[in-house]
Amino acid sequence: MILYSFRRCPWAMRARLALRYAGCDVEVREVVLKDKPAELLALSPKGTVPVLDTGERVLEESLDIMRWALAQDDPQDWRLLADPLAAERGEALIARNDRDFKAQVNLYKYAERYPEHSREHYRQQAEAWLAELEGLLENRPFLLADHPSLTDAALLPLLRQFAGVEPQWFAEAAYPRVRSWLQGWLASDLFKAIMAR
C-alpha cells in the first residue's frame, strides 16, 4: 500500500494518524507539491494529498482513508462503536471542523491576504469553536469519550495549525483544556511517529 502525503498538510496528517494507529503497513511517499509525481496524478487527477492506493482501490479523501484504516483494526474503539450517539455527534463535529473552522483558520493564518479585517478579528471569529471544544473536554480527557476517537484525530491537525499562528496568545488563552488536549496529542508517540522526517 502506498500513501501519497505531504508532511505538514493537515488532511494528510490525519490520514497518517489513522493508518499508523491501525497498524497498516503503508509506504508513505512524500510529495513535492510543486512537482507532483506522474503516478500520483494517474491515480488521482486532482493531484491533492492524501491519496491511498490499497492495491485494490484508491482513496482520495482523508476521512475515507481514516475510516478504511479503522475498519482494518481499531483497538481503542476510535469509531465509538460502543456509543453510537457519540459517534453521530463526532461526525457532525468533523463536518463543521472541515467546513467552518478550516475557513476560519485560513483567514486567521493568512490575515495579510484578507485585509478587510485584522488577524485579531479572524481569531475572535474562531473562538466560539474553541469554547465549544473546551466545554466538551470539561469532564473527560478527549472530546467524546475517555479515550481518543476518530473525531479527536480528525480535529487535531487544524487545531495544531490554529495554535501555531500566535503561539503566545494560544498559550495564555482561556482554553486550558483544549491546550492540554492538544499538548497531549503532540507529545504522544503516535503523533511523533507520523511527523518523523
C-alpha positions as CSV (number, residue, x, y, z in Angstrom):
1,M,0.0,0.0,0.0
2,I,1.2,3.5,-0.8
3,L,0.1,6.7,0.8
4,Y,0.9,9.9,-1.1
5,S,1.4,12.5,1.6
6,F,2.8,16.0,2.5
7,R,4.2,16.1,6.0
8,R,2.6,19.4,7.1
9,C,-0.8,19.0,5.3
10,P,-3.5,18.7,8.0
11,W,-5.5,16.3,5.8
12,A,-2.5,14.1,5.1
13,M,-1.6,14.2,8.8
14,R,-4.8,12.8,10.0
15,A,-4.7,10.1,7.4
16,R,-1.3,9.1,8.6
17,L,-2.5,9.1,12.2
18,A,-5.3,6.6,11.5
19,L,-3.1,4.4,9.3
20,R,-0.4,4.3,12.0
21,Y,-2.9,3.7,14.8
22,A,-4.5,0.8,12.9
23,G,-1.1,-0.7,12.2
24,C,-1.5,-0.6,8.5
25,D,1.7,-1.5,6.6
26,V,1.9,1.6,4.3
27,E,4.7,3.1,2.3
28,V,4.5,6.9,2.8
29,R,5.7,8.8,-0.3
30,E,6.3,12.5,0.5
31,V,5.1,14.6,-2.4
32,V,6.7,17.9,-3.5
33,L,3.6,19.9,-4.2
34,K,5.3,21.9,-7.0
35,D,6.4,18.8,-8.7
36,K,3.7,16.1,-8.3
37,P,4.7,12.6,-9.4
38,A,3.0,11.2,-12.5
39,E,2.0,8.1,-10.6
40,L,0.0,10.3,-8.1
41,L,-1.7,12.1,-10.9
42,A,-2.5,8.9,-12.7
43,L,-4.3,7.6,-9.5
44,S,-5.9,10.9,-8.7
45,P,-6.0,13.6,-11.4
46,K,-7.0,16.3,-8.9
47,G,-3.4,15.9,-7.5
48,T,-4.1,16.7,-3.9
49,V,-2.9,14.7,-0.9
50,P,-3.5,12.4,0.8
51,V,-4.2,9.6,-1.7
52,L,-4.0,6.0,-0.6
53,D,-3.5,3.2,-3.1
54,T,-4.5,0.0,-1.2
55,G,-3.8,-2.2,-4.2
56,E,-7.5,-2.9,-4.6
57,R,-8.9,0.7,-4.5
58,V,-7.8,4.3,-4.5
59,L,-8.9,6.6,-1.6
60,E,-8.6,10.3,-2.3
61,E,-10.1,11.9,0.9
62,S,-8.6,11.9,4.3
63,L,-11.8,10.8,6.1
64,D,-12.2,7.9,3.7
65,I,-8.7,6.9,4.4
66,M,-9.2,7.2,8.2
67,R,-12.4,5.1,8.1
68,W,-10.8,2.5,5.9
69,A,-7.8,2.2,8.3
70,L,-10.2,1.8,11.3
71,A,-12.1,-0.9,9.5
72,Q,-8.8,-2.8,9.3
73,D,-8.1,-2.5,13.1
74,D,-9.5,-0.3,15.8
75,P,-8.0,-1.5,19.2
76,Q,-9.2,1.5,21.2
77,D,-12.7,1.9,19.5
78,W,-11.9,5.2,17.8
79,R,-15.1,4.6,15.8
80,L,-17.0,4.8,19.1
81,L,-19.0,1.6,18.2
82,A,-19.8,1.3,21.9
83,D,-21.6,4.7,21.8
84,P,-23.4,5.3,18.5
85,L,-24.8,8.7,19.7
86,A,-21.3,9.9,20.4
87,A,-20.2,8.6,17.0
88,E,-23.0,10.6,15.4
89,R,-22.1,13.7,17.3
90,G,-18.5,13.2,16.2
91,E,-19.5,13.1,12.5
92,A,-21.2,16.5,12.9
93,L,-18.2,18.0,14.7
94,I,-15.9,16.8,11.9
95,A,-18.1,18.3,9.3
96,R,-18.1,21.7,11.0
97,N,-14.3,21.5,11.5
98,D,-13.7,20.7,7.9
99,R,-16.1,23.4,6.6
100,D,-16.3,26.3,9.1
101,F,-13.2,26.0,11.2
102,K,-11.0,25.3,8.2
103,A,-12.2,28.6,6.6
104,Q,-11.6,30.5,9.9
105,V,-8.1,29.1,10.2
106,N,-7.2,30.1,6.7
107,L,-8.4,33.7,7.3
108,Y,-6.5,33.8,10.6
109,K,-3.3,32.3,9.4
110,Y,-3.1,34.3,6.2
111,A,-4.7,37.5,7.5
112,E,-2.4,39.7,5.4
113,R,-4.2,38.2,2.3
114,Y,-7.6,39.3,3.7
115,P,-7.1,42.9,4.8
116,E,-10.8,43.6,5.2
117,H,-10.3,42.6,8.9
118,S,-7.4,42.2,11.3
119,R,-5.8,38.9,12.4
120,E,-7.4,39.5,15.8
121,H,-10.8,39.8,14.2
122,Y,-10.3,36.5,12.4
123,R,-9.1,34.8,15.6
124,Q,-12.1,36.0,17.5
125,Q,-14.4,34.5,14.9
126,A,-12.8,31.1,15.6
127,E,-13.0,31.4,19.4
128,A,-16.6,30.1,19.5
129,W,-15.3,26.8,18.2
130,L,-12.5,26.7,20.8
131,A,-15.1,27.5,23.6
132,E,-17.3,24.6,22.4
133,L,-14.4,22.2,22.4
134,E,-13.4,23.5,25.8
135,G,-16.9,22.5,27.1
136,L,-16.7,19.1,25.6
137,L,-13.4,18.5,27.5
138,E,-14.8,19.6,30.8
139,N,-15.4,16.1,32.2
140,R,-13.2,13.9,30.1
141,P,-9.7,13.9,28.6
142,F,-11.0,13.5,25.0
143,L,-13.8,15.2,23.0
144,L,-16.4,12.4,23.1
145,A,-15.1,9.6,25.4
146,D,-12.5,8.7,27.9
147,H,-10.2,7.5,25.1
148,P,-9.3,9.0,21.7
149,S,-11.7,8.8,18.8
150,L,-11.8,9.4,15.1
151,T,-13.1,12.9,16.0
152,D,-10.1,13.8,18.1
153,A,-7.7,12.6,15.4
154,A,-9.6,14.4,12.7
155,L,-9.8,17.7,14.5
156,L,-6.2,17.7,15.8
157,P,-4.3,18.9,12.7
158,L,-6.3,22.1,12.2
159,L,-6.2,22.9,15.9
160,R,-2.4,22.5,15.8
161,Q,-2.3,24.8,12.8
162,F,-4.5,27.4,14.6
163,A,-2.4,27.2,17.8
164,G,0.7,27.8,15.7
165,V,-0.4,31.2,14.3
166,E,0.1,33.1,17.5
167,P,1.7,30.6,20.0
168,Q,1.9,33.2,22.8
169,W,-1.7,34.1,22.5
170,F,-2.7,30.5,22.5
171,A,-0.5,29.7,25.5
172,E,-2.4,32.3,27.5
173,A,-5.9,32.0,26.1
174,A,-8.8,30.9,28.2
175,Y,-8.9,27.4,26.8
176,P,-6.7,25.3,29.2
177,R,-8.5,22.0,28.4
178,V,-8.1,22.5,24.7
179,R,-4.5,23.4,25.2
180,S,-3.9,20.3,27.4
181,W,-5.7,18.1,24.9
182,L,-3.5,19.4,22.1
183,Q,-0.3,19.1,24.0
184,G,-1.2,15.5,24.9
185,W,-1.6,14.6,21.3
186,L,1.5,16.5,20.2
187,A,3.6,14.7,22.9
188,S,2.2,11.2,22.0
189,D,4.3,8.5,20.5
190,L,1.7,8.2,17.7
191,F,1.9,11.8,16.7
192,K,5.7,11.9,16.9
193,A,5.9,8.8,14.7
194,I,3.7,10.2,11.9
195,M,5.6,13.5,11.9
196,A,9.1,12.0,11.8
197,R,11.1,13.1,8.7
